[in-house]
Amino acid sequence: MVQRNPSHFIKTFLVPLYVCLSILFLYFLQSNGIIKDYWLAVFPRKVEFLHGIITSPLVHGDVSHLIGNLSVLGPLLALLYYSHKRFATQVLISLWITTGLLVWLFARPSHHIGASGVVYAVQVYILVSGMLKRRPWLMAIGAVSIMLFGGGFVFGLLPLTPGVSWESHGLGAIAGLIFAFVYRNKYPYPIPKRSKYKTVDEYQQFGIK
């Protein structure tokens, strides 16, 4: 089970808070005309937009886009850091970069922005990771995440809404699936090693029945 201590509680919310504040700060710069969203977007297969692999989840088109992503991303990251404290940052970086790279490689030629791809990546990672590790409390966290944030999950994978990067959603989900398998043998706490000595019943030891 996850150890409960004040430092872990603080770390659970610290990185999610930093990520959300960074997104809010960049939106402030956008809304004041200091930067343009497409400057930080990822545009598939254009070398000059490679930086968008990192920066595109940080910029959003409008307030509803911003609030919609932050309201899900923040709690999901908190769940990730609570349940995977020893390597949550490693998981987040892996999901973030891989999602952006897959979008750059395979998405339609357009400017892709927003954190929804990362949202899908974290969502799928938490769900599949809990099942692969066969840890009841991880499965419970995955179940909670799908109940809270799973509305419209399937519809987001389909090209139903013009202007929505459904490719980011699907490719983010693929990234989450990939790294759930990559990290399937890593746990948020040390697993005790089994003793090489076998326990022997004292009666069996001396042939007593």
N, C-alpha and C positions, 0 to 999 in steps of 0.2 A: 504494500500500500504506500501511497505517497506520504513522506514524512511531513508533519505539520510543524512549521516553525516560522517565526516572524520574517526572517530573511527570504524564505521561499515565497511567502505570501506577497512580499513587496516585489520580488522578481517576476511573479506571475503577471503583474499588471504593468511593470515598468516598460518593457519593450513594446507591448501593445500600445501603451500610452505614447511612447516616442513615435511610433509609426503613424498613429492617428494624428498627432500634433504636426508631424511633417506634412501630411496630406492637407491638413487645414491651413498650414502656413503657405504652401504652394498655391492653394486655391485663393488665398488672400492676394497673393502676387498676381494671379490670373485676373481676378475680378477688378484689380486696380490697373490693369493694362501693362504691368511690368514685364510679364512673360506671356507667351501664347501657348495654349495647350499643345498644339502640334509640334512645337519645338522639342518637347520631351516625349512625344509619342513614338511608338514603334511602327515603322512602315516596312512591311515584309520585303525581304531580299534587297533592300537598299542599304548599302554600307554606311551611308551618312546618317542612318537612323538606328545603327547598332546600339547606341547608348540608350535607346528606348527600352531595351530588354530590362534595364534596371529602373529607368525613370518613369516609364509609362503608367505603372500602377499608382503613381503618386499624383497624377493630374486627372481632373474630371471636367466634363462638359458643362454641367450646370448644378444648381443646388440640390435638385432631386436626385441626380446621379451621385453626388457627393454623399448625401445623407443615407441613401439606399445602401451604398457600399460600406460606409463607416459603421452603420448600425449593426451590420453582420460581421465585418472584419474584426472589430475590436473584441467582441465576446468570443469569437472563434480563436483568435490569437491567445486570449486569456486561457481558454480551455487547453490549447496546445501547450502553453508554458506551465500550466498546472499539472498536466498529465505526462509531460516529457521533459521535466526540468533539467536533466543532465545534458540533453542534446537538442533542446527545442530550437535554439538559434541556428544550429547546423541544419535542422529540418527546414526551417523557414527560408534560409538562404538558398537551399537546394530547390525548394518549390518555387521560389520567386524567380530565380535565374532560369530554371528549366522551362517554366511556363512562358516567360518572355522569349526565350530562344525558340521554342516550338511555334509561337505566334509569328516570329520573324521568318521562320523557315516555311511555314505551311499556310498561313492565313491569307485571305484575299488582299490584293493590293489596295490598302487604304490606311488612314491614320487610326491606330488602335490605342485607346487610352482607358484608364480606370482600373480599379483594384479587383474587379469581379473575377478575373482569371485566377488571381491568388486566392480569392474566397473559395472558389470551386476546388482549387488544389488542396487547401487546408481541410475543407469539408470532407473530401474523399479520403485524404490521408488519415484523418482521425477515425473515420468509420472503418476503413479496411485494416488499419494498423491494429485496432482493438480486436478485430476478428482473428487476424493472423497470430497475434501474441497470445490469444486465448486467456486473457486476463479479464475476469468479470468486471472489475472497476473501470478498465479501459473501454470495454464494450458498453458499459453504462454511460460513460462520457460520450461515446460515439452516438448512442441512442438519443441522449439529450440534445446533442448538436443537430441531429437530423429533425427532431421534433421542433426545435426552436427556429432553425434556419433552413429547413428543407422545403418550405413552401415555394412552388414554382421551379424547383430544382430541374426537373426533367424538361419543362418548357423552355428553360434558359439554354438548353443544349440544341434547340431547334431554331432555324432561321425564320422565325415568325414575326419579329419586330424590326422594321427598317432602322438602320443606324445603330443597332445593338450588335456588339462583337460576340456573336454566338461561338465563333471559333475560339476566342479566348476562354470561354466557359468550358468547351469540350476539351481543349488542349490542356487547360488547367486541371481538369478532372483526370486526364491521362497522366500528368505529372504527379498528382497525388497518388494514383495507383502504383506508378513505378516506384516511388520512394517508400511507400508502405512495404513493398517487397524488399527494397534495398536495406531498410532499417528494421526488418522484421526480427532480427536477433539482437537488437539493441533495446535496453530497458531503462526506464527512468531512475532505477535504483540498482545497486549491485546485486547480482544473483549469487547466493551462497554456493560455493563449490561443494559437490558431494564428496563425502569422505571415501577414501580408497579402501577403508576397512569395513568389512561387513559385520553387522550385528549378529551375534550368535547366541542362541538360547542356551543358558548354562546347563540345562538338563540334556539338550541334544549334544552339547559338547562332550559330556561324559557318558553318553550312551544310555542315559536314564530315560525310560518311557513312563 
